[in-house]
Amino acid sequence: MNRYLKLVNFEFNRFLIFYLVLIGITIIGQIIAVVGKAKQYMNQANNAIFTEGMSKIAFIDSYGTMSFINIYHNFWFIAPIMLCGATLVLYVFFIWYRDWFGKNTFSYRLFMVPTNRLNIYLAKLTTILLFTLGLVALQIILIVIGDQILKWMIPDEYLTEFSLMAISNYDELGILLPKSILGFLLTYGGGLVIVCVIFTAILLERSYRFIGILYGLLYGALSCFIFFIPMLFNAFIVVDYFYPLELFILEVIAAVMILAGAIWIGNYLLKHKIRV
């Protein structure tokens, strides 16, 4: 356990500088989005009321009130989220391949560490999970801060109260911040399964090189097929035989099987097939 935690700490520190840069970009970008949108709205209100002689009620009827929901489609707000997401997706691959293709090849020393090689797999997986949850927590904090900034900059009569839970009703942020604990577990649990499948596909490629690419692709396709078996079976074989809850349980079981299989195959490859 101690060596596993040391590996997690090691992997975390290897990406920490880039992670802090992502955090900085997200904070700056989203604060700019909130302040910029608030100023734009108030300039519009002041121009309509004091220059054009429109009443406050007429302005609100025409342009609506301001809420944090008005901000989340702003480029400066959504771009950092997309950047962080894309970076983490790339890092799922980079966290393995840099051990072989970095400036100083590190894979030999890493795999010679006196510990169960599965700990290397789990440490990398834990690192990805920590980075993801850290960015989600940061986003929640920034939404709360952004909403408070709006309250400071915009008078109450122009402002619609915002609930953090309301954000889950809107597209991308609904995926980022699910409504319920169950939704959260399903979203991020599903993401965890996908990451494990990718990890194992990478290890197949590293173990068998060129033919390993084919093995990795076939393994990924097989994992997808296993996940969709319950739905395909219910749609084409028994035709709506299962209740929605039963189908949901079968899908969860399939996902757990894929997760367990990915970790088991990854462990086998690390112990018996991987080349350094």
N, C-alpha and C positions, 0 to 999 in steps of 0.2 A: 504493500500500500504506500509506503514511504517513497519507494522508487517511482511508482506511478505518479504521485503528487509532484515529485521533482521533475519528471518528464513533462507534466502539464505546465509547471512553472517555466520550464525551459522553452517549450513551444510558445507559450504566451508571450514571453519576453522577446522572442525572435520577431514577432510581428507588432510589438507594442508601439514602436515609433509611428509606423504607418496607421495603426489604429487610432493613435492620438491625433494624427493629422485628419483622419476621417471625422473624428469627434469635433475637432476645431472647425472644419468646413461646414459640418452640419449645424453647429451652434451659430456661426456667423451668418450662413445662408438663411436660416430660418428666422433669425432676429431681423435681418434685412427685409425678409418677406413680410413680417408682421408690421414693422415700423413703416415700411413703404406703402403697404396697403392701407394702413390706418391714416397716414398723411394724405394719400390720394382721396380717400373717402371724405375726410374733413375738408380738404380743399374744394371738393365737389359740392359739399354741403354749404360751405361759406360762400362760394360763388353763386349758388342758386338762391340762397336766402338773402345775402347782403347786396349782391349785384343785380340779380334778376327779380328780387322782391318776392320770391316764393316763400310761403309759410313752411314751418317745420313739418306740419302734418302733410302738406302737399308734397314736400320733398320725400318724406318717408313713403307716401303712397306711390310715388313715381320711381324711386330708386331702392326702396326697401331699407331695412335696418342692417347694421353691421354685425357680423358674428365671426367667430373663428373659422367656421365652415367656409366663409368667403375667401379664406386665405389658402386653403390647402391645395388648390389647383394652381397657385402661383408658382412660377418657374423656380424661384429662389427657395421655395419651401419643398417642392417635390423632387427637385434635382438632387439635393444631398441624400435623400432617401434612396433614390435609384442608384446613385453612385456607391453608397454603402452596400446595397444589395448586390450590385454587379461585382464589387470588389470581393465580397465574401464568397460569391459563387466561384470566381477565379481562384480564390485562395484555397478552396476545397481541392483543386488540382495542384496548386503551387506548393501547398504544405507537404506534399509527397515528392513532387518532381525536383524541387530545389535541393533535396538531399542527394540526388544523383547528378544534377546539371548545374549546381551552384558554382561559384568561382573556386571554392575549395570543396571538392567532393566530400560529403559528410556522411554518406550512407554507411560506409565501412565502420566508422567509429560508432555511429548510432546503433547499428545492429550488433556490435560487440559489447554493448552495455550489459553487465551481468544482471539481467532481469528477464522475466517472461516477455517474449516479443509481442504478445498480445497487448501488453501495457503501452507499447509504442502506438499501436492502432487506437486504443482507447484514449490515450493522452491527446492525440491529434483530433479525435472526435470531440472530446471534452473541450478542447481549445476553440474549435469552431462553434460549439454550443455556447460557450461563455461569451465569445465575441458577439454572437447573434443576440443573446439575451441582454447583453450590456447595451447594445444599440437600441433595442426595444425599450429598455428602461430609460435611456437618454431621451428617446422620442416622447415618452409619456411626460417626463419632466419638462421638456421644451414646450409641449402643448399647454401644460399648466402655466408655465411662465409666459408664453405668448398670449394666452387668454388674459392674464393679469395685465400685461402691457396694453392690450386693447382697452381694458377698463380704465387705465390711467390716461390714455390718449383720447378716448371718445366718450362724450357725455352719455349718461344713462339712457336718455330718451332716444338716442340713435342706436342703442346696443341691444342685441338679443342675447339673453343668457345662454351660455354654452355648457353642455354636459360632456364630460370626457367619454361617457358611454355612447354618445351620439356619433362619435367618430367612426365607430364600428359599422355604421350604416352606409359608409361611403367607400366604394371601390377598393383602391390599393390599401388605404388605411384600415379598412375592414379586415383585410388579410393580416396586416401587421398587428392589429389590436382586436382580436375576436371578442365577441360579446360576453362569453361565459368561460369558466374554467375548462369545461369540456371542449369548447371550441378552441381554446388555447392549446390544450393537450393534443387535440386532433391535428391542428395546423402545424405545430412545432414537432409533434411526434412524427407526422408524415414527412416533414423536412428531414428529421433525423434518419428515417428509413432511407430516404433518397441519398443522403450523404454517405451512409454506410454502403449502399449499392455502388456508388461512384468510387469510394475508397477501394472496395473489393475489385472492381473493374480495373482500377489503376494497378493494383497488385498483380492481377492476372497479366496485364501488359508488361509489367516489370519482371515477372517470373518467366514469361515465354516470349518476350520481345515481339517480333513482327506477327507471329501467329497469335500472340497474346492480345493483340488489338482486336482480332476477330473473336477470340474467346470473351474479351471484355464486352464487346457489342452484343454477342449472343447471350451472355449472362444478364446484361441489362434488359434485353428484350424478354428473356425468360422471366425475370423478376416482374416486369410490367404485366406479362401474361398471367402469372400466378395471382397478382393483385386483382385483375379483372375477371378471373374465373367465376367467382360467385355471381357477378352481374351478367356475364355472358350465359352462364348456366340458367339463371332465372329468366333471361330474355329469350333464349332460343331452345332450351331443352324442356324445362318444366313450365315455362311461360307464366310469369307472375305467381309462382307457387309460394314464394316467401313473403312474409310481411316486411314492411320497411325496416322495422327494428331487427328482425332476424337477418335481413340482408346486411344491415349495418354491422351486426356482430360478426358475421362471416367475413366482411371486409377487414375488420379489425384483426381477426384471427389470421387472415392472409398476410396482413402487414407485419404482424408479430413474427410469423413464419419467415417472411422475407428478411426481417431484421436479424433474427437468430441465424438464418442461413448465411447472410452476409458476414456476420462476425465470425461464424465457425469457419467458413471458407477462407476469410482473411487470416485467421489464426493459423490455419493449415499452411497457407502459402508463406506466411512469415517464418514459420518454423522449418519448413521442408523444401520450399521452392525458390524463395526470393534470392536474387543475385545482388551482390554488392560490388 
